[in-house]
């Protein structure tokens, strides 16, 4: 959700800063320069804005968003104080603009209410200081109305953003998930593979192409429903491979797997241990085995190169009798098919 709000919140921050700077520069009620206190608060505001942009924690981002409005209110307070009696005329207008204008800035309405309260506290003496007691009721009505208006805007905006975010996540998940096995599909696998191959520390990652042996024979002998159950069971087995980083269905009975291991032998051993009993569980009545080709994920390698090397080793595994893992022409590890 935070990532969805980054752009609108950044634009809102920029708008607040530009609005204050413009009002100060074009203010006809004084000609004084920036005091050290104003410069200090303005610097703190900019640092706080940068913190919001680069914060990795949602909690830090939420706290910083409340602090931002407090700093912005302080800057306007400095300006209104310099305007003397005219500042008192404008103070309620400025306070209401900050409270309502920044309402779309928050993930939670409680964050907004805290920020709104800080604005009213910071502006309190300017807003109320010279008001006759008979006007206080009108002031409270204006303050409460502005706050509730802002809360309503906040709730409406965040609800719309949440719905958009949830729909985006739903469609992203559907576009990256194989509908039969519920494993990541080829698209998701290739995206992750590209990211891994670009990493400079990818030397301890290994990519393997796994292919169910004689899958067509399983379909012909038992029917496609049983074949589908075998694929689902196979995906569940792969998901429990030791050292698994991610995997996905490439298509048909073929899956791609990335494992973390200190050596190619370790990667092959992880595959053999996890896949030694591929007839366990719900596929118990169908005995099936697998063949695998392993390739090192080298930094800078393209996903096409990785697939090509792994596919070459997979072809060797099939050619040499199936039910085995081939890491190179000279390193072939076998796993007995379950009895």
N, C-alpha and C positions, 0 to 999 in steps of 0.2 A: 504493500500500500504506500509506503514511504516513497518508493521509486516512482510511483504514478504521480505523486504530488510534487516531485522535485521541480519540474518545469514551471507549473503555475505558482508555486511558493517562491521560487527564485524571481519570477517576474513581479510578484507582489512586493517582495523585498526591494527590488530595484525601483519600483514605482514609489514606495514610501520614501526611499533615500532621495530620489529625484524631486519628489514633491516638497520635501523639507528644504533641500538646497535651493530650489527655485523660489520658494516663499521667502527664504532668508535674503537671497540676492535681489529680488524685486520688491522687498518690503519697503513701503514709502515712509514708515514711521521712525526709522532709525538708519544711521549710516555707519555704525561701528563695525569693526572687523570681528573675527572669531577670537573669542577668549580662549585661554588655556583649558578651561573646564569644558567648553564646547568642543574643542579639538580632541580632548581626551575621550569624551563620550562618543564622539563621531568615530574615532579610531576603534573604540571598543565595539561599536555597532558593526563596523566593517569586518572586524575579526570574528564577531559572532555570526555574521552572514556567511563567511568562508567556512566556519565550523559546521554550519548547517548543510552546506553544499557537499562537504567531504566526510561528514559523520557517517560511520558505518553502523552505529547503533540507533535504533528508533527512539530509545529513551533519551539519548543525548540530543537528538534532533528535536524531539518534542520540548525538552527543557529550553533549548536554545531559541525555539520559536517564541516562547513566552518572554524570555529575556530580551529578544529583539524588539518587541513592541514596547517594553519598558524603556529601553534606550531611546527609541523613536519618540516616545512621549516626553522624555527628558529634554531632547533637543528642541521640540516645539515649546516646551515650558520655558527654556532659556530665551527663545525668541519672543514669546508672549510677555515675559517679564520686562524685556527691553521696550516693549510697546506701551508700557504704563497703562493708562486708563483704556486705551484702544485695545490692548491685549485682553482686558477683562471682557470686552464686548465680543471678541473672537474666540475666547477660550472654550466656551461650550460647543461652538460649531466645530472647532478643531478636535475636541475630545470625541464628539459623536462621529466625526469622519474617521478617526483612527479606530474607534471601537467597531464600527460597521464595516469599514473598508478592509480591515485585516481579518474579518470573520472567516473568510475562505482559506485561511492560512493554517488551519489546525486539523489534525487527524481525529481528535476527541473533543467533544463539546466542553468537557471539564477544563481542558487546556485553554480553550477560548475564554471561558468564564474567569479563569485565573488571570489571563492577560488583560481582559476588560477591567477587572477589579484593580489591577496595578495602574492602569491608565487613570481611572477615577481618583485613586489615592494620590498619584503624582500631580494631577491637575487640581486637587481639592481646594487648596487655598486661593488659587487664581479664580476658580469657578465660583466659590462660595464666599470668599473673603469680604467682598463689598456688597453682597446681595442683601437687600432688606429681608427680614424674617418672613414677611408675607410672600416673598418670591421663592422661598426655599421649596415649597410644595411643587411648584411648577418645574423647578430644577430637578427634583427627584423623579417627577413624571418623565421628563425628557431623558434623564440618565437611564432609568429602568427601561423605557421604551426603546432607546437606541441599543441597549444591551440585549434585550429580547429579540429585537429585529436581527441583530448580528447573530444570535444563537440560532435563529430560524434559518438564516442564510447558511450558517455553518453546517447544520444538520442536513439541509437539502443538498448542499454541494458535496459533502462527504458521502452521503448516501448514493448520490449519482456516481461519484468516483469509485466507490466500493463495488457497485453493480457493474460498472465498466471494467474494473480490474478483475472481478470474478469471471465475467464473460471472456475476457482476454485469456485468463489462465485456463479456463475450460477449453477454449478452442485451441490453445497452444498444446494442452495435454492431449486432446483428441488428435491433433496433427502429428504428434510425436509418439503415439502409442499404437502398438499392433492390436487390432480389435479381438483377435482370437486368443492370443497368449497373454495379453495385457503387459507384455514386455515392451521396452522402447523399440520403435521401428527403425528402419534403415536411415531415415532422415536424422533422427535423434542421435543414433550411433555415429553417423558420419560427422555430425557437428562436434560431438565430444572428441572424436578421433582427431579432427583438425586442430582442436584446442590443445590436445595432449601433444601432438607432433610439433606444435609451435613452442612448447615449453622447453626451457633450457635444461630442466632437471628430469627430462623424460627417459633417461638412460636405463631406469629400473622398471620401466613399464614394458609389457609384452602383449602383443595383439595376436589373438588366435581365431581362426575360422573353424567352426565346428559344424559337422554335417552328419546327420543321422544316416547310418548305413542301410542300404536297401529299403529306403522309405517307400518307394513305389510298390515294392512287394508287400509291405505292411498294408498299404491302402487296398491293393488288389485282393489280398487274402482275408482281411478283416473288415474292410469298408472304410470310407472316409471319416465316419464318426469316430472310429477307433484311432485312425490316423491323427485326427484333431486332438484327441485326448493324449496321444503320445507327444505331440508338439507342446501341449500345455504342461505336461509332466516334465518334459525336457527343459522348458524355460524355467520351471521351479527348481530343478536340479542345478542349472547354471547359476541361478540367483544365489546359491549357497556355496559357490566355489570359494575356497580360502584365498584371501588377498584380492577378491574381486573389486575392481574400481567401477566399471560399468559394463553393460552388455546390451545387445539389441538383436532383433531378428532381421537378417539381411534379406530374406525372402525364401519361400518354400520351407525346406527342412534345414536351412543354413542359418547359423547364428554367428555373430561376431562378439568376441569377449576381450576385455582388457584387464589384465591382472598385474599386480605389483609383486615383484619377486627379486631377490638379489642376483639371480642368475637364470639363464634359460632353462636349466635343469629344474630349478625351483618352480618356475612357471609351469613346466610340463608335469611335474609331480603334483601340483595343485589341481590341475585338470584331471589327472588320472585318479587321484583320491576321490574327488567329488563325483566323477562320472564312472567309477568302477562298477557301480550297481544301478545302472540306468533303468532297471525294470522294477525298482522298489516303488512302493506307494500305489497311487491310483492306476498306474500303468502296469500293475503287477502281472497281469495275464498276457502281456505282450513283451517278449524279450527283444530288446533292440540294443545296438551298440553305436558307437560314434567314431568318426575319424577327425583329426584336427591337424591343422598346419599353423605353426607358430612363427611370428616375426617380431623382431625388436622394434619398439617405438623409438626411433632416433629423432632427436631434436632437428627440426628443419625438414623432415621427411613429409611428403604429401600423403594424404589418405589413400590416393590412388596407388602410390608405391607400396604402402603397407599392405593393402589388399592384394596387390599383385604378388608380393613375396609370400604372404600367408597362403594365397590360393595355389601357388606353385608347390608349397610344402603339403597342402591338403591333397593335391593331385598325386603326389608321391605316396601319401598315406593310403589312398584308395588303390593305387597301382600295386602296392606291396602287401595287400591283403586286408585292408580295412582294420577297424578296431585298434587304432594306434595313433600316437601323437608324433608328428615329424617336425623337428626344429631346424634341421638342415639335412643335407644329403648324407651326412655322417652321424647324425644323432636321431635315432628312431627309438621311441619308447612304446611298448605295447601294453594293452590292457585286455585281459580276457573278457570276452562277452559274457554276460551273466548266463548261468545255466538255467 
